[in-house]
Structure formats: structure tokens, C-alpha cells
Amino acid sequence: MIPSANLEEVKLSKIECKRCGHSWFKSKGEESHVCPVCSTPYMEDEATNVIRKN
């Protein structure tokens, strides 16, 4: 342990992608725009199967 080190408190928050189910921690102030696993920017929305008519 370094006695003269100035340590800051780090707050982590857990994020979960509702599309693929992957969860991870991010630091406070760190922006997270895409899921690191499925690379979707729509992590807040659940995956839906859409049947489109031709």
C-alpha cells in the first residue's frame, strides 16, 4: 500500500442489454451507447420479431 496515494471513490453502475441479456459495470460519468457483445445501440428496447408484408 502506498501511504501518500490519493485514492478516489469509484462508483459503478450495472447495465444490462435487453436485447442479448449481457450485463456489465460502468464507471460513473462513463457513457455507454452500445452493447459490447451484440453492438446494438438499442439496449433499452427488447428484441422483437417483426413480420413484414411485401
PDB file of N, CA, C and O in Angstrom:
ATOM      1  N   MET A   1       0.838  -1.174   0.000  1.00  0.00           N
ATOM      2  CA  MET A   1       0.000   0.000   0.000  1.00  0.00           C
ATOM      3  C   MET A   1       0.879   1.231   0.000  1.00  0.00           C
ATOM      4  O   MET A   1       1.877   1.294   0.719  1.00  0.00           O
ATOM      5  N   ILE A   2       0.515   2.191  -0.793  1.00  0.00           N
ATOM      6  CA  ILE A   2       1.266   3.434  -0.896  1.00  0.00           C
ATOM      7  C   ILE A   2       0.635   4.457   0.054  1.00  0.00           C
ATOM      8  O   ILE A   2      -0.517   4.844  -0.144  1.00  0.00           O
ATOM      9  N   PRO A   3       1.367   4.898   1.075  1.00  0.00           N
ATOM     10  CA  PRO A   3       0.760   5.791   2.063  1.00  0.00           C
ATOM     11  C   PRO A   3       0.436   7.186   1.524  1.00  0.00           C
ATOM     12  O   PRO A   3      -0.468   7.838   2.046  1.00  0.00           O
ATOM     13  N   SER A   4       1.130   7.654   0.515  1.00  0.00           N
ATOM     14  CA  SER A   4       0.895   9.010   0.023  1.00  0.00           C
ATOM     15  C   SER A   4      -0.072   9.050  -1.160  1.00  0.00           C
ATOM     16  O   SER A   4      -0.279  10.117  -1.738  1.00  0.00           O
ATOM     17  N   ALA A   5      -0.663   7.927  -1.532  1.00  0.00           N
ATOM     18  CA  ALA A   5      -1.568   7.882  -2.681  1.00  0.00           C
ATOM     19  C   ALA A   5      -2.909   8.518  -2.307  1.00  0.00           C
ATOM     20  O   ALA A   5      -3.434   8.306  -1.214  1.00  0.00           O
ATOM     21  N   ASN A   6      -3.440   9.290  -3.232  1.00  0.00           N
ATOM     22  CA  ASN A   6      -4.744   9.906  -3.045  1.00  0.00           C
ATOM     23  C   ASN A   6      -5.761   9.071  -3.821  1.00  0.00           C
ATOM     24  O   ASN A   6      -5.845   9.169  -5.045  1.00  0.00           O
ATOM     25  N   LEU A   7      -6.525   8.258  -3.112  1.00  0.00           N
ATOM     26  CA  LEU A   7      -7.470   7.371  -3.757  1.00  0.00           C
ATOM     27  C   LEU A   7      -8.842   8.024  -3.809  1.00  0.00           C
ATOM     28  O   LEU A   7      -9.301   8.618  -2.833  1.00  0.00           O
ATOM     29  N   GLU A   8      -9.489   7.905  -4.962  1.00  0.00           N
ATOM     30  CA  GLU A   8     -10.833   8.433  -5.115  1.00  0.00           C
ATOM     31  C   GLU A   8     -11.830   7.285  -5.065  1.00  0.00           C
ATOM     32  O   GLU A   8     -11.520   6.159  -5.453  1.00  0.00           O
ATOM     33  N   GLU A   9     -12.999   7.577  -4.596  1.00  0.00           N
ATOM     34  CA  GLU A   9     -14.055   6.572  -4.555  1.00  0.00           C
ATOM     35  C   GLU A   9     -14.643   6.432  -5.956  1.00  0.00           C
ATOM     36  O   GLU A   9     -15.001   7.422  -6.594  1.00  0.00           O
ATOM     37  N   VAL A  10     -14.735   5.208  -6.416  1.00  0.00           N
ATOM     38  CA  VAL A  10     -15.262   4.937  -7.750  1.00  0.00           C
ATOM     39  C   VAL A  10     -16.633   4.295  -7.590  1.00  0.00           C
ATOM     40  O   VAL A  10     -16.790   3.296  -6.889  1.00  0.00           O
ATOM     41  N   LYS A  11     -17.629   4.891  -8.257  1.00  0.00           N
ATOM     42  CA  LYS A  11     -18.971   4.341  -8.198  1.00  0.00           C
ATOM     43  C   LYS A  11     -19.264   3.637  -9.512  1.00  0.00           C
ATOM     44  O   LYS A  11     -19.068   4.199 -10.590  1.00  0.00           O
ATOM     45  N   LEU A  12     -19.734   2.405  -9.410  1.00  0.00           N
ATOM     46  CA  LEU A  12     -20.048   1.605 -10.587  1.00  0.00           C
ATOM     47  C   LEU A  12     -21.552   1.410 -10.669  1.00  0.00           C
ATOM     48  O   LEU A  12     -22.238   1.297  -9.653  1.00  0.00           O
ATOM     49  N   SER A  13     -22.044   1.375 -11.881  1.00  0.00           N
ATOM     50  CA  SER A  13     -23.452   1.048 -12.073  1.00  0.00           C
ATOM     51  C   SER A  13     -23.554  -0.102 -13.060  1.00  0.00           C
ATOM     52  O   SER A  13     -22.761  -0.212 -13.996  1.00  0.00           O
ATOM     53  N   LYS A  14     -24.539  -0.952 -12.837  1.00  0.00           N
ATOM     54  CA  LYS A  14     -24.700  -2.140 -13.671  1.00  0.00           C
ATOM     55  C   LYS A  14     -25.654  -1.820 -14.812  1.00  0.00           C
ATOM     56  O   LYS A  14     -26.711  -1.224 -14.604  1.00  0.00           O
ATOM     57  N   ILE A  15     -25.273  -2.220 -16.010  1.00  0.00           N
ATOM     58  CA  ILE A  15     -26.083  -2.027 -17.208  1.00  0.00           C
ATOM     59  C   ILE A  15     -26.392  -3.404 -17.770  1.00  0.00           C
ATOM     60  O   ILE A  15     -25.544  -4.296 -17.749  1.00  0.00           O
ATOM     61  N   GLU A  16     -27.602  -3.570 -18.270  1.00  0.00           N
ATOM     62  CA  GLU A  16     -27.969  -4.826 -18.910  1.00  0.00           C
ATOM     63  C   GLU A  16     -28.602  -4.533 -20.258  1.00  0.00           C
ATOM     64  O   GLU A  16     -29.490  -3.688 -20.368  1.00  0.00           O
ATOM     65  N   CYS A  17     -28.138  -5.237 -21.284  1.00  0.00           N
ATOM     66  CA  CYS A  17     -28.707  -5.119 -22.617  1.00  0.00           C
ATOM     67  C   CYS A  17     -29.948  -5.993 -22.658  1.00  0.00           C
ATOM     68  O   CYS A  17     -29.870  -7.197 -22.413  1.00  0.00           O
ATOM     69  N   LYS A  18     -31.096  -5.396 -22.967  1.00  0.00           N
ATOM     70  CA  LYS A  18     -32.339  -6.155 -23.002  1.00  0.00           C
ATOM     71  C   LYS A  18     -32.472  -6.963 -24.283  1.00  0.00           C
ATOM     72  O   LYS A  18     -33.360  -7.809 -24.392  1.00  0.00           O
ATOM     73  N   ARG A  19     -31.603  -6.713 -25.249  1.00  0.00           N
ATOM     74  CA  ARG A  19     -31.655  -7.487 -26.498  1.00  0.00           C
ATOM     75  C   ARG A  19     -30.944  -8.825 -26.360  1.00  0.00           C
ATOM     76  O   ARG A  19     -31.510  -9.863 -26.702  1.00  0.00           O
ATOM     77  N   CYS A  20     -29.694  -8.814 -25.858  1.00  0.00           N
ATOM     78  CA  CYS A  20     -28.937 -10.074 -25.782  1.00  0.00           C
ATOM     79  C   CYS A  20     -28.793 -10.596 -24.354  1.00  0.00           C
ATOM     80  O   CYS A  20     -28.387 -11.742 -24.163  1.00  0.00           O
ATOM     81  N   GLY A  21     -29.120  -9.776 -23.339  1.00  0.00           N
ATOM     82  CA  GLY A  21     -29.056 -10.228 -21.958  1.00  0.00           C
ATOM     83  C   GLY A  21     -27.712 -10.038 -21.289  1.00  0.00           C
ATOM     84  O   GLY A  21     -27.565 -10.371 -20.113  1.00  0.00           O
ATOM     85  N   HIS A  22     -26.715  -9.508 -22.008  1.00  0.00           N
ATOM     86  CA  HIS A  22     -25.390  -9.288 -21.431  1.00  0.00           C
ATOM     87  C   HIS A  22     -25.452  -8.161 -20.413  1.00  0.00           C
ATOM     88  O   HIS A  22     -26.127  -7.158 -20.645  1.00  0.00           O
ATOM     89  N   SER A  23     -24.758  -8.308 -19.288  1.00  0.00           N
ATOM     90  CA  SER A  23     -24.703  -7.244 -18.295  1.00  0.00           C
ATOM     91  C   SER A  23     -23.244  -6.948 -17.966  1.00  0.00           C
ATOM     92  O   SER A  23     -22.393  -7.836 -18.010  1.00  0.00           O
ATOM     93  N   TRP A  24     -22.966  -5.679 -17.634  1.00  0.00           N
ATOM     94  CA  TRP A  24     -21.617  -5.239 -17.314  1.00  0.00           C
ATOM     95  C   TRP A  24     -21.697  -4.026 -16.411  1.00  0.00           C
ATOM     96  O   TRP A  24     -22.766  -3.440 -16.241  1.00  0.00           O
ATOM     97  N   PHE A  25     -20.571  -3.649 -15.833  1.00  0.00           N
ATOM     98  CA  PHE A  25     -20.492  -2.495 -14.952  1.00  0.00           C
ATOM     99  C   PHE A  25     -19.808  -1.347 -15.681  1.00  0.00           C
ATOM    100  O   PHE A  25     -18.882  -1.562 -16.464  1.00  0.00           O
ATOM    101  N   LYS A  26     -20.270  -0.124 -15.419  1.00  0.00           N
ATOM    102  CA  LYS A  26     -19.617   1.051 -15.979  1.00  0.00           C
ATOM    103  C   LYS A  26     -19.329   2.020 -14.850  1.00  0.00           C
ATOM    104  O   LYS A  26     -20.026   2.035 -13.836  1.00  0.00           O
ATOM    105  N   SER A  27     -18.297   2.829 -15.032  1.00  0.00           N
ATOM    106  CA  SER A  27     -17.931   3.837 -14.047  1.00  0.00           C
ATOM    107  C   SER A  27     -18.858   5.032 -14.154  1.00  0.00           C
ATOM    108  O   SER A  27     -19.436   5.287 -15.210  1.00  0.00           O
ATOM    109  N   LYS A  28     -18.995   5.755 -13.069  1.00  0.00           N
ATOM    110  CA  LYS A  28     -19.816   6.957 -13.076  1.00  0.00           C
ATOM    111  C   LYS A  28     -19.191   7.965 -14.033  1.00  0.00           C
ATOM    112  O   LYS A  28     -17.984   8.201 -13.987  1.00  0.00           O
ATOM    113  N   GLY A  29     -20.002   8.554 -14.893  1.00  0.00           N
ATOM    114  CA  GLY A  29     -19.522   9.527 -15.857  1.00  0.00           C
ATOM    115  C   GLY A  29     -19.134   8.917 -17.189  1.00  0.00           C
ATOM    116  O   GLY A  29     -18.968   9.638 -18.173  1.00  0.00           O
ATOM    117  N   GLU A  30     -18.988   7.608 -17.238  1.00  0.00           N
ATOM    118  CA  GLU A  30     -18.629   6.920 -18.482  1.00  0.00           C
ATOM    119  C   GLU A  30     -19.889   6.706 -19.306  1.00  0.00           C
ATOM    120  O   GLU A  30     -20.866   6.144 -18.811  1.00  0.00           O
ATOM    121  N   GLU A  31     -19.876   7.144 -20.543  1.00  0.00           N
ATOM    122  CA  GLU A  31     -21.028   6.991 -21.425  1.00  0.00           C
ATOM    123  C   GLU A  31     -21.026   5.593 -22.042  1.00  0.00           C
ATOM    124  O   GLU A  31     -19.976   5.077 -22.425  1.00  0.00           O
ATOM    125  N   SER A  32     -22.190   4.996 -22.134  1.00  0.00           N
ATOM    126  CA  SER A  32     -22.321   3.698 -22.772  1.00  0.00           C
ATOM    127  C   SER A  32     -23.423   3.808 -23.814  1.00  0.00           C
ATOM    128  O   SER A  32     -24.598   3.946 -23.472  1.00  0.00           O
ATOM    129  N   HIS A  33     -23.044   3.748 -25.079  1.00  0.00           N
ATOM    130  CA  HIS A  33     -24.002   3.937 -26.153  1.00  0.00           C
ATOM    131  C   HIS A  33     -24.334   2.645 -26.886  1.00  0.00           C
ATOM    132  O   HIS A  33     -25.382   2.553 -27.524  1.00  0.00           O
ATOM    133  N   VAL A  34     -23.467   1.654 -26.809  1.00  0.00           N
ATOM    134  CA  VAL A  34     -23.710   0.388 -27.491  1.00  0.00           C
ATOM    135  C   VAL A  34     -23.325  -0.768 -26.569  1.00  0.00           C
ATOM    136  O   VAL A  34     -22.467  -0.635 -25.696  1.00  0.00           O
ATOM    137  N   CYS A  35     -23.980  -1.896 -26.791  1.00  0.00           N
ATOM    138  CA  CYS A  35     -23.660  -3.111 -26.048  1.00  0.00           C
ATOM    139  C   CYS A  35     -22.330  -3.653 -26.563  1.00  0.00           C
ATOM    140  O   CYS A  35     -22.145  -3.746 -27.777  1.00  0.00           O
ATOM    141  N   PRO A  36     -21.398  -4.014 -25.677  1.00  0.00           N
ATOM    142  CA  PRO A  36     -20.105  -4.537 -26.136  1.00  0.00           C
ATOM    143  C   PRO A  36     -20.185  -5.926 -26.757  1.00  0.00           C
ATOM    144  O   PRO A  36     -19.236  -6.346 -27.419  1.00  0.00           O
ATOM    145  N   VAL A  37     -21.291  -6.659 -26.567  1.00  0.00           N
ATOM    146  CA  VAL A  37     -21.414  -8.001 -27.117  1.00  0.00           C
ATOM    147  C   VAL A  37     -22.136  -7.997 -28.461  1.00  0.00           C
ATOM    148  O   VAL A  37     -21.601  -8.483 -29.458  1.00  0.00           O
ATOM    149  N   CYS A  38     -23.357  -7.446 -28.488  1.00  0.00           N
ATOM    150  CA  CYS A  38     -24.148  -7.503 -29.721  1.00  0.00           C
ATOM    151  C   CYS A  38     -24.070  -6.210 -30.530  1.00  0.00           C
ATOM    152  O   CYS A  38     -24.609  -6.141 -31.634  1.00  0.00           O
ATOM    153  N   SER A  39     -23.413  -5.197 -30.001  1.00  0.00           N
ATOM    154  CA  SER A  39     -23.159  -3.916 -30.676  1.00  0.00           C
ATOM    155  C   SER A  39     -24.423  -3.155 -31.064  1.00  0.00           C
ATOM    156  O   SER A  39     -24.398  -2.354 -31.998  1.00  0.00           O
ATOM    157  N   THR A  40     -25.516  -3.393 -30.365  1.00  0.00           N
ATOM    158  CA  THR A  40     -26.731  -2.663 -30.666  1.00  0.00           C
ATOM    159  C   THR A  40     -26.769  -1.349 -29.884  1.00  0.00           C
ATOM    160  O   THR A  40     -26.401  -1.327 -28.710  1.00  0.00           O
ATOM    161  N   PRO A  41     -27.202  -0.270 -30.504  1.00  0.00           N
ATOM    162  CA  PRO A  41     -27.389   0.976 -29.757  1.00  0.00           C
ATOM    163  C   PRO A  41     -28.752   1.027 -29.059  1.00  0.00           C
ATOM    164  O   PRO A  41     -29.048   1.991 -28.353  1.00  0.00           O
ATOM    165  N   TYR A  42     -29.582  -0.003 -29.251  1.00  0.00           N
ATOM    166  CA  TYR A  42     -30.927  -0.051 -28.694  1.00  0.00           C
ATOM    167  C   TYR A  42     -30.988  -0.998 -27.498  1.00  0.00           C
ATOM    168  O   TYR A  42     -31.818  -1.907 -27.468  1.00  0.00           O
ATOM    169  N   MET A  43     -30.122  -0.792 -26.521  1.00  0.00           N
ATOM    170  CA  MET A  43     -30.039  -1.672 -25.360  1.00  0.00           C
ATOM    171  C   MET A  43     -31.278  -1.584 -24.487  1.00  0.00           C
ATOM    172  O   MET A  43     -31.596  -2.540 -23.779  1.00  0.00           O
ATOM    173  N   GLU A  44     -31.983  -0.467 -24.518  1.00  0.00           N
ATOM    174  CA  GLU A  44     -33.150  -0.256 -23.679  1.00  0.00           C
ATOM    175  C   GLU A  44     -34.368  -1.002 -24.204  1.00  0.00           C
ATOM    176  O   GLU A  44     -35.284  -1.302 -23.438  1.00  0.00           O
ATOM    177  N   ASP A  45     -34.393  -1.307 -25.501  1.00  0.00           N
ATOM    178  CA  ASP A  45     -35.558  -1.933 -26.121  1.00  0.00           C
ATOM    179  C   ASP A  45     -35.359  -3.437 -26.231  1.00  0.00           C
ATOM    180  O   ASP A  45     -34.278  -3.910 -26.578  1.00  0.00           O
ATOM    181  N   GLU A  46     -36.412  -4.174 -25.933  1.00  0.00           N
ATOM    182  CA  GLU A  46     -36.341  -5.614 -26.096  1.00  0.00           C
ATOM    183  C   GLU A  46     -36.410  -5.977 -27.566  1.00  0.00           C
ATOM    184  O   GLU A  46     -36.995  -5.248 -28.366  1.00  0.00           O
ATOM    185  N   ALA A  47     -35.821  -7.087 -27.915  1.00  0.00           N
ATOM    186  CA  ALA A  47     -35.832  -7.547 -29.296  1.00  0.00           C
ATOM    187  C   ALA A  47     -37.245  -7.972 -29.673  1.00  0.00           C
ATOM    188  O   ALA A  47     -37.948  -8.606 -28.885  1.00  0.00           O
ATOM    189  N   THR A  48     -37.643  -7.621 -30.868  1.00  0.00           N
ATOM    190  CA  THR A  48     -38.969  -8.007 -31.335  1.00  0.00           C
ATOM    191  C   THR A  48     -38.827  -8.664 -32.696  1.00  0.00           C
ATOM    192  O   THR A  48     -37.954  -8.311 -33.488  1.00  0.00           O
ATOM    193  N   ASN A  49     -39.690  -9.612 -32.947  1.00  0.00           N
ATOM    194  CA  ASN A  49     -39.728 -10.252 -34.259  1.00  0.00           C
ATOM    195  C   ASN A  49     -40.841  -9.589 -35.050  1.00  0.00           C
ATOM    196  O   ASN A  49     -42.015  -9.679 -34.688  1.00  0.00           O
ATOM    197  N   VAL A  50     -40.465  -8.930 -36.122  1.00  0.00           N
ATOM    198  CA  VAL A  50     -41.435  -8.203 -36.922  1.00  0.00           C
ATOM    199  C   VAL A  50     -41.633  -8.946 -38.237  1.00  0.00           C
ATOM    200  O   VAL A  50     -40.675  -9.228 -38.956  1.00  0.00           O
ATOM    201  N   ILE A  51     -42.877  -9.255 -38.534  1.00  0.00           N
ATOM    202  CA  ILE A  51     -43.190  -9.900 -39.807  1.00  0.00           C
ATOM    203  C   ILE A  51     -43.698  -8.800 -40.744  1.00  0.00           C
ATOM    204  O   ILE A  51     -44.738  -8.193 -40.492  1.00  0.00           O
ATOM    205  N   ARG A  52     -42.975  -8.559 -41.795  1.00  0.00           N
ATOM    206  CA  ARG A  52     -43.329  -7.507 -42.738  1.00  0.00           C
ATOM    207  C   ARG A  52     -44.007  -8.089 -43.960  1.00  0.00           C
ATOM    208  O   ARG A  52     -43.601  -9.131 -44.473  1.00  0.00           O
ATOM    209  N   LYS A  53     -45.028  -7.415 -44.415  1.00  0.00           N
ATOM    210  CA  LYS A  53     -45.726  -7.844 -45.621  1.00  0.00           C
ATOM    211  C   LYS A  53     -45.056  -7.222 -46.825  1.00  0.00           C
ATOM    212  O   LYS A  53     -44.616  -6.074 -46.775  1.00  0.00           O
ATOM    213  N   ASN A  54     -44.977  -7.986 -47.919  1.00  0.00           N
ATOM    214  CA  ASN A  54     -44.361  -7.481 -49.147  1.00  0.00           C
ATOM    215  C   ASN A  54     -45.303  -6.657 -49.938  1.00  0.00           C
ATOM    216  O   ASN A  54     -44.941  -6.155 -51.002  1.00  0.00           O
TER     217      ASN A  54
END
